[in-house]
Amino acid sequence: MNLAGIENILKNGGIEEYKTEAKLIAQIISDLSLSELFLLDKHPKEDKMIEIAKKRAKTRTPIQYLLNCAYFMGQKYYVDENVLIPRDETEFLVRKSYELVKNKIGLLNILDIGSGSGCISLELAKLLKDKNIEILGVDISPQAIITALKNTQKFDLIRKVIYRKSDIFSNIYKEEKFDLIISNPPYIPIKEKNNLDYELKFEPDCALFASDNEGVEFYRRIIDDAPKHLKKDGFLIFELGVNQVDLVFELLKKDFFEIDYLSDLAGIERVIWGRIKN
Ligand SMILES: C[S@@+](CC[C@H](N)C(=O)[O-])C[C@H]1O[C@@H](n2cnc3c(N)ncnc32)[C@H](O)[C@@H]1O
């Protein structure tokens, strides 16, 4: 199969990762592995692959939206322009969340605030497959919830992961208590909107931006109300943006202890968590 032709279209369109993206286009459209693809002279859907590459080069729409597919923790997610494209660094949040609750006994209630494509809730449900769990994902965007439901059906997790439209805790009843509250909230300060990579413009504003100068608006709002919704010994855990660790650490100190954080592979303090004071 002529992968070089697809690479060239992307390269000439100024796409930096043209080799990786050409492979992704070929694999997703054909539903074959690369070795299977190389055995073919021409794939029946090669014209479709070329069409997608041209669209990518011309419009610079992220390839994941053109293919309606993104990989997260090695799994294929359905994505569209209503949800953030899952990022590799969010894997740290999922893995740390798992560590925090894996030894808890009995029913585990987990809340994922800003569930987007559902990737955090669903990967956590898979890691905790031997536990009795109920995960509630909330999002302010009903369109995002529709997308998350597609992924939940795809992974056959509708009995474990459910969704609700909510502005943070607005639709969480006061009797609802969780062992773990997770969030990868919007954390880019809105003032940075005009200086960002062009391709970020395709992702929903509500998934990216916080209204304050430091980008901590959502951390503040969640930390304020989380104590009312955590069980005894419950944890709150966040993904962080660049340089936000000190501010969020300070905010957590009032009601949380055992506060700690970890850095991603680029050395950015990426995940922070704490245990509720009782
Ligand atoms: C950074 S994205 C994270 C999406 C997904 N959890 C992930 O990690 O890929 C933030 C998500 O928060 C949602 N969101 C924004 N404001 C919200 C609010 N006030 N209440 C609930 N969700 C909100 C957005 O719609 C978006 O899906």
The ligand as an SDF file (V2000), in Angstrom:
LIG
                    3D

 27 29  0  0  0  0  0  0  0  0999 V2000
  -10.1450   19.2130   30.2260 C   0  0  0  0  0  0  0  0  0  0  0  0
  -11.6930   18.5110   29.7580 S   0  0  0  0  0  0  0  0  0  0  0  0
  -11.4770   16.8560   30.3880 C   0  0  0  0  0  0  0  0  0  0  0  0
  -12.2300   15.8170   29.6180 C   0  0  0  0  0  0  0  0  0  0  0  0
  -11.8790   14.3690   30.0050 C   0  0  0  0  0  0  0  0  0  0  0  0
  -12.1540   14.1320   31.4090 N   0  0  0  0  0  0  0  0  0  0  0  0
  -10.4270   14.0850   29.7040 C   0  0  0  0  0  0  0  0  0  0  0  0
   -9.6210   14.0470   30.6550 O   0  0  0  0  0  0  0  0  0  0  0  0
  -10.0740   13.8970   28.5120 O   0  0  0  0  0  0  0  0  0  0  0  0
  -12.7980   19.3030   30.8850 C   0  0  0  0  0  0  0  0  0  0  0  0
  -14.2360   18.8610   30.8130 C   0  0  0  0  0  0  0  0  0  0  0  0
  -14.9620   19.6330   31.8060 O   0  0  0  0  0  0  0  0  0  0  0  0
  -16.2280   19.9720   31.2870 C   0  0  0  0  0  0  0  0  0  0  0  0
  -16.7020   21.1540   32.0330 N   0  0  0  0  0  0  0  0  0  0  0  0
  -16.4200   22.4620   31.8230 C   0  0  0  0  0  0  0  0  0  0  0  0
  -17.0440   23.2450   32.7200 N   0  0  0  0  0  0  0  0  0  0  0  0
  -17.7390   22.4090   33.5410 C   0  0  0  0  0  0  0  0  0  0  0  0
  -18.6120   22.6200   34.6600 C   0  0  0  0  0  0  0  0  0  0  0  0
  -18.8530   23.8400   35.1180 N   0  0  0  0  0  0  0  0  0  0  0  0
  -19.1680   21.5410   35.2480 N   0  0  0  0  0  0  0  0  0  0  0  0
  -18.9330   20.2750   34.7660 C   0  0  0  0  0  0  0  0  0  0  0  0
  -18.1210   20.0230   33.7060 N   0  0  0  0  0  0  0  0  0  0  0  0
  -17.5260   21.0710   33.0970 C   0  0  0  0  0  0  0  0  0  0  0  0
  -15.9860   20.2090   29.8170 C   0  0  0  0  0  0  0  0  0  0  0  0
  -17.1820   20.1240   29.0770 O   0  0  0  0  0  0  0  0  0  0  0  0
  -14.9620   19.1230   29.5140 C   0  0  0  0  0  0  0  0  0  0  0  0
  -15.6000   17.9390   29.0820 O   0  0  0  0  0  0  0  0  0  0  0  0
  1  2  1  0
  2  3  1  0
  2 10  1  0
  3  4  1  0
  4  5  1  0
  5  6  1  0
  5  7  1  0
  7  8  2  0
  7  9  1  0
 10 11  1  0
 11 12  1  0
 11 26  1  0
 12 13  1  0
 13 14  1  0
 13 24  1  0
 14 15  1  0
 14 23  1  0
 15 16  2  0
 16 17  1  0
 17 18  1  0
 17 23  2  0
 18 19  1  0
 18 20  2  0
 20 21  1  0
 21 22  2  0
 22 23  1  0
 24 25  1  0
 24 26  1  0
 26 27  1  0
M  CHG  2   2   1   9  -1
M  END
$$$$
